[in-house]
Amino acid sequence: MASFTVVTKRKRARRNKNAGHARKMKLGKHSTLSAVELFAALGEPGKPAPKSAAPAKP
């Protein structure tokens, strides 16, 4: 039978590992753009791309 100290160490290590994994998953949930967001500036398929909003020259 394992000692209480060993059980506690394993439990703490597992809890810390799972917390770190959950944190990373939460951070990475929306770190990359979706296909819709990524290609939104290109316009509809089969149609010309919309004109870019260039600043007006005085």
Phi and psi restraints in degrees (range 20) as a CNS / XPLOR table:
assign (resid 1 and name C) (resid 2 and name N)
       (resid 2 and name CA) (resid 2 and name C) 1.0 -74.9 20.0 2
assign (resid 2 and name N) (resid 2 and name CA)
       (resid 2 and name C) (resid 3 and name N) 1.0 150.8 20.0 2
assign (resid 2 and name C) (resid 3 and name N)
       (resid 3 and name CA) (resid 3 and name C) 1.0 -75.2 20.0 2
assign (resid 3 and name N) (resid 3 and name CA)
       (resid 3 and name C) (resid 4 and name N) 1.0 160.0 20.0 2
assign (resid 3 and name C) (resid 4 and name N)
       (resid 4 and name CA) (resid 4 and name C) 1.0 -62.7 20.0 2
assign (resid 4 and name N) (resid 4 and name CA)
       (resid 4 and name C) (resid 5 and name N) 1.0 -34.4 20.0 2
assign (resid 4 and name C) (resid 5 and name N)
       (resid 5 and name CA) (resid 5 and name C) 1.0 -63.5 20.0 2
assign (resid 5 and name N) (resid 5 and name CA)
       (resid 5 and name C) (resid 6 and name N) 1.0 -43.6 20.0 2
assign (resid 5 and name C) (resid 6 and name N)
       (resid 6 and name CA) (resid 6 and name C) 1.0 -66.2 20.0 2
assign (resid 6 and name N) (resid 6 and name CA)
       (resid 6 and name C) (resid 7 and name N) 1.0 -41.8 20.0 2
assign (resid 6 and name C) (resid 7 and name N)
       (resid 7 and name CA) (resid 7 and name C) 1.0 -60.3 20.0 2
assign (resid 7 and name N) (resid 7 and name CA)
       (resid 7 and name C) (resid 8 and name N) 1.0 -44.9 20.0 2
assign (resid 7 and name C) (resid 8 and name N)
       (resid 8 and name CA) (resid 8 and name C) 1.0 -63.5 20.0 2
assign (resid 8 and name N) (resid 8 and name CA)
       (resid 8 and name C) (resid 9 and name N) 1.0 -42.8 20.0 2
assign (resid 8 and name C) (resid 9 and name N)
       (resid 9 and name CA) (resid 9 and name C) 1.0 -61.3 20.0 2
assign (resid 9 and name N) (resid 9 and name CA)
       (resid 9 and name C) (resid 10 and name N) 1.0 -45.0 20.0 2
assign (resid 9 and name C) (resid 10 and name N)
       (resid 10 and name CA) (resid 10 and name C) 1.0 -64.8 20.0 2
assign (resid 10 and name N) (resid 10 and name CA)
       (resid 10 and name C) (resid 11 and name N) 1.0 -42.1 20.0 2
assign (resid 10 and name C) (resid 11 and name N)
       (resid 11 and name CA) (resid 11 and name C) 1.0 -62.6 20.0 2
assign (resid 11 and name N) (resid 11 and name CA)
       (resid 11 and name C) (resid 12 and name N) 1.0 -44.6 20.0 2
assign (resid 11 and name C) (resid 12 and name N)
       (resid 12 and name CA) (resid 12 and name C) 1.0 -64.5 20.0 2
assign (resid 12 and name N) (resid 12 and name CA)
       (resid 12 and name C) (resid 13 and name N) 1.0 -43.3 20.0 2
assign (resid 12 and name C) (resid 13 and name N)
       (resid 13 and name CA) (resid 13 and name C) 1.0 -62.2 20.0 2
assign (resid 13 and name N) (resid 13 and name CA)
       (resid 13 and name C) (resid 14 and name N) 1.0 -43.4 20.0 2
assign (resid 13 and name C) (resid 14 and name N)
       (resid 14 and name CA) (resid 14 and name C) 1.0 -65.3 20.0 2
assign (resid 14 and name N) (resid 14 and name CA)
       (resid 14 and name C) (resid 15 and name N) 1.0 -41.9 20.0 2
assign (resid 14 and name C) (resid 15 and name N)
       (resid 15 and name CA) (resid 15 and name C) 1.0 -64.0 20.0 2
assign (resid 15 and name N) (resid 15 and name CA)
       (resid 15 and name C) (resid 16 and name N) 1.0 -42.9 20.0 2
assign (resid 15 and name C) (resid 16 and name N)
       (resid 16 and name CA) (resid 16 and name C) 1.0 -65.4 20.0 2
assign (resid 16 and name N) (resid 16 and name CA)
       (resid 16 and name C) (resid 17 and name N) 1.0 -40.0 20.0 2
assign (resid 16 and name C) (resid 17 and name N)
       (resid 17 and name CA) (resid 17 and name C) 1.0 -64.9 20.0 2
assign (resid 17 and name N) (resid 17 and name CA)
       (resid 17 and name C) (resid 18 and name N) 1.0 -44.5 20.0 2
assign (resid 17 and name C) (resid 18 and name N)
       (resid 18 and name CA) (resid 18 and name C) 1.0 -66.0 20.0 2
assign (resid 18 and name N) (resid 18 and name CA)
       (resid 18 and name C) (resid 19 and name N) 1.0 -36.5 20.0 2
assign (resid 18 and name C) (resid 19 and name N)
       (resid 19 and name CA) (resid 19 and name C) 1.0 -66.1 20.0 2
assign (resid 19 and name N) (resid 19 and name CA)
       (resid 19 and name C) (resid 20 and name N) 1.0 -41.4 20.0 2
assign (resid 19 and name C) (resid 20 and name N)
       (resid 20 and name CA) (resid 20 and name C) 1.0 -64.7 20.0 2
assign (resid 20 and name N) (resid 20 and name CA)
       (resid 20 and name C) (resid 21 and name N) 1.0 -40.7 20.0 2
assign (resid 20 and name C) (resid 21 and name N)
       (resid 21 and name CA) (resid 21 and name C) 1.0 -64.4 20.0 2
assign (resid 21 and name N) (resid 21 and name CA)
       (resid 21 and name C) (resid 22 and name N) 1.0 -43.7 20.0 2
assign (resid 21 and name C) (resid 22 and name N)
       (resid 22 and name CA) (resid 22 and name C) 1.0 -63.4 20.0 2
assign (resid 22 and name N) (resid 22 and name CA)
       (resid 22 and name C) (resid 23 and name N) 1.0 -39.0 20.0 2
assign (resid 22 and name C) (resid 23 and name N)
       (resid 23 and name CA) (resid 23 and name C) 1.0 -63.6 20.0 2
assign (resid 23 and name N) (resid 23 and name CA)
       (resid 23 and name C) (resid 24 and name N) 1.0 -44.9 20.0 2
assign (resid 23 and name C) (resid 24 and name N)
       (resid 24 and name CA) (resid 24 and name C) 1.0 -65.3 20.0 2
assign (resid 24 and name N) (resid 24 and name CA)
       (resid 24 and name C) (resid 25 and name N) 1.0 -38.6 20.0 2
assign (resid 24 and name C) (resid 25 and name N)
       (resid 25 and name CA) (resid 25 and name C) 1.0 -65.3 20.0 2
assign (resid 25 and name N) (resid 25 and name CA)
       (resid 25 and name C) (resid 26 and name N) 1.0 -39.4 20.0 2
assign (resid 25 and name C) (resid 26 and name N)
       (resid 26 and name CA) (resid 26 and name C) 1.0 -66.5 20.0 2
assign (resid 26 and name N) (resid 26 and name CA)
       (resid 26 and name C) (resid 27 and name N) 1.0 -41.1 20.0 2
assign (resid 26 and name C) (resid 27 and name N)
       (resid 27 and name CA) (resid 27 and name C) 1.0 -67.2 20.0 2
assign (resid 27 and name N) (resid 27 and name CA)
       (resid 27 and name C) (resid 28 and name N) 1.0 -38.2 20.0 2
assign (resid 27 and name C) (resid 28 and name N)
       (resid 28 and name CA) (resid 28 and name C) 1.0 -86.7 20.0 2
assign (resid 28 and name N) (resid 28 and name CA)
       (resid 28 and name C) (resid 29 and name N) 1.0 2.1 20.0 2
assign (resid 28 and name C) (resid 29 and name N)
       (resid 29 and name CA) (resid 29 and name C) 1.0 -61.7 20.0 2
assign (resid 29 and name N) (resid 29 and name CA)
       (resid 29 and name C) (resid 30 and name N) 1.0 -39.9 20.0 2
assign (resid 29 and name C) (resid 30 and name N)
       (resid 30 and name CA) (resid 30 and name C) 1.0 -130.7 20.0 2
assign (resid 30 and name N) (resid 30 and name CA)
       (resid 30 and name C) (resid 31 and name N) 1.0 38.8 20.0 2
assign (resid 30 and name C) (resid 31 and name N)
       (resid 31 and name CA) (resid 31 and name C) 1.0 -80.2 20.0 2
assign (resid 31 and name N) (resid 31 and name CA)
       (resid 31 and name C) (resid 32 and name N) 1.0 -22.5 20.0 2
assign (resid 31 and name C) (resid 32 and name N)
       (resid 32 and name CA) (resid 32 and name C) 1.0 -111.6 20.0 2
assign (resid 32 and name N) (resid 32 and name CA)
       (resid 32 and name C) (resid 33 and name N) 1.0 147.2 20.0 2
assign (resid 32 and name C) (resid 33 and name N)
       (resid 33 and name CA) (resid 33 and name C) 1.0 -72.7 20.0 2
assign (resid 33 and name N) (resid 33 and name CA)
       (resid 33 and name C) (resid 34 and name N) 1.0 148.0 20.0 2
assign (resid 33 and name C) (resid 34 and name N)
       (resid 34 and name CA) (resid 34 and name C) 1.0 -77.1 20.0 2
assign (resid 34 and name N) (resid 34 and name CA)
       (resid 34 and name C) (resid 35 and name N) 1.0 168.1 20.0 2
assign (resid 34 and name C) (resid 35 and name N)
       (resid 35 and name CA) (resid 35 and name C) 1.0 -61.6 20.0 2
assign (resid 35 and name N) (resid 35 and name CA)
       (resid 35 and name C) (resid 36 and name N) 1.0 -37.3 20.0 2
assign (resid 35 and name C) (resid 36 and name N)
       (resid 36 and name CA) (resid 36 and name C) 1.0 -63.8 20.0 2
assign (resid 36 and name N) (resid 36 and name CA)
       (resid 36 and name C) (resid 37 and name N) 1.0 -45.9 20.0 2
assign (resid 36 and name C) (resid 37 and name N)
       (resid 37 and name CA) (resid 37 and name C) 1.0 -69.0 20.0 2
assign (resid 37 and name N) (resid 37 and name CA)
       (resid 37 and name C) (resid 38 and name N) 1.0 -37.2 20.0 2
assign (resid 37 and name C) (resid 38 and name N)
       (resid 38 and name CA) (resid 38 and name C) 1.0 -67.8 20.0 2
assign (resid 38 and name N) (resid 38 and name CA)
       (resid 38 and name C) (resid 39 and name N) 1.0 -39.7 20.0 2
assign (resid 38 and name C) (resid 39 and name N)
       (resid 39 and name CA) (resid 39 and name C) 1.0 -105.7 20.0 2
assign (resid 39 and name N) (resid 39 and name CA)
       (resid 39 and name C) (resid 40 and name N) 1.0 15.4 20.0 2
assign (resid 39 and name C) (resid 40 and name N)
       (resid 40 and name CA) (resid 40 and name C) 1.0 -62.9 20.0 2
assign (resid 40 and name N) (resid 40 and name CA)
       (resid 40 and name C) (resid 41 and name N) 1.0 -35.6 20.0 2
assign (resid 40 and name C) (resid 41 and name N)
       (resid 41 and name CA) (resid 41 and name C) 1.0 -73.1 20.0 2
assign (resid 41 and name N) (resid 41 and name CA)
       (resid 41 and name C) (resid 42 and name N) 1.0 -12.5 20.0 2
assign (resid 41 and name C) (resid 42 and name N)
       (resid 42 and name CA) (resid 42 and name C) 1.0 -84.4 20.0 2
assign (resid 42 and name N) (resid 42 and name CA)
       (resid 42 and name C) (resid 43 and name N) 1.0 -13.6 20.0 2
assign (resid 42 and name C) (resid 43 and name N)
       (resid 43 and name CA) (resid 43 and name C) 1.0 85.4 20.0 2
assign (resid 43 and name N) (resid 43 and name CA)
       (resid 43 and name C) (resid 44 and name N) 1.0 -171.7 20.0 2
assign (resid 43 and name C) (resid 44 and name N)
       (resid 44 and name CA) (resid 44 and name C) 1.0 -72.5 20.0 2
assign (resid 44 and name N) (resid 44 and name CA)
       (resid 44 and name C) (resid 45 and name N) 1.0 148.3 20.0 2
assign (resid 44 and name C) (resid 45 and name N)
       (resid 45 and name CA) (resid 45 and name C) 1.0 -64.8 20.0 2
assign (resid 45 and name N) (resid 45 and name CA)
       (resid 45 and name C) (resid 46 and name N) 1.0 135.9 20.0 2
assign (resid 45 and name C) (resid 46 and name N)
       (resid 46 and name CA) (resid 46 and name C) 1.0 85.1 20.0 2
assign (resid 46 and name N) (resid 46 and name CA)
       (resid 46 and name C) (resid 47 and name N) 1.0 -2.2 20.0 2
assign (resid 46 and name C) (resid 47 and name N)
       (resid 47 and name CA) (resid 47 and name C) 1.0 -118.3 20.0 2
assign (resid 47 and name N) (resid 47 and name CA)
       (resid 47 and name C) (resid 48 and name N) 1.0 155.9 20.0 2
assign (resid 47 and name C) (resid 48 and name N)
       (resid 48 and name CA) (resid 48 and name C) 1.0 -64.7 20.0 2
assign (resid 48 and name N) (resid 48 and name CA)
       (resid 48 and name C) (resid 49 and name N) 1.0 151.0 20.0 2
assign (resid 48 and name C) (resid 49 and name N)
       (resid 49 and name CA) (resid 49 and name C) 1.0 -67.3 20.0 2
assign (resid 49 and name N) (resid 49 and name CA)
       (resid 49 and name C) (resid 50 and name N) 1.0 146.2 20.0 2
assign (resid 49 and name C) (resid 50 and name N)
       (resid 50 and name CA) (resid 50 and name C) 1.0 -66.4 20.0 2
assign (resid 50 and name N) (resid 50 and name CA)
       (resid 50 and name C) (resid 51 and name N) 1.0 150.9 20.0 2
assign (resid 50 and name C) (resid 51 and name N)
       (resid 51 and name CA) (resid 51 and name C) 1.0 -67.8 20.0 2
assign (resid 51 and name N) (resid 51 and name CA)
       (resid 51 and name C) (resid 52 and name N) 1.0 140.4 20.0 2
assign (resid 51 and name C) (resid 52 and name N)
       (resid 52 and name CA) (resid 52 and name C) 1.0 -75.9 20.0 2
assign (resid 52 and name N) (resid 52 and name CA)
       (resid 52 and name C) (resid 53 and name N) 1.0 151.3 20.0 2
assign (resid 52 and name C) (resid 53 and name N)
       (resid 53 and name CA) (resid 53 and name C) 1.0 -84.0 20.0 2
assign (resid 53 and name N) (resid 53 and name CA)
       (resid 53 and name C) (resid 54 and name N) 1.0 82.7 20.0 2
assign (resid 53 and name C) (resid 54 and name N)
       (resid 54 and name CA) (resid 54 and name C) 1.0 -81.7 20.0 2
assign (resid 54 and name N) (resid 54 and name CA)
       (resid 54 and name C) (resid 55 and name N) 1.0 144.6 20.0 2
assign (resid 54 and name C) (resid 55 and name N)
       (resid 55 and name CA) (resid 55 and name C) 1.0 -65.5 20.0 2
assign (resid 55 and name N) (resid 55 and name CA)
       (resid 55 and name C) (resid 56 and name N) 1.0 142.7 20.0 2
assign (resid 55 and name C) (resid 56 and name N)
       (resid 56 and name CA) (resid 56 and name C) 1.0 -72.7 20.0 2
assign (resid 56 and name N) (resid 56 and name CA)
       (resid 56 and name C) (resid 57 and name N) 1.0 137.3 20.0 2
assign (resid 56 and name C) (resid 57 and name N)
       (resid 57 and name CA) (resid 57 and name C) 1.0 -89.8 20.0 2
assign (resid 57 and name N) (resid 57 and name CA)
       (resid 57 and name C) (resid 58 and name N) 1.0 130.5 20.0 2
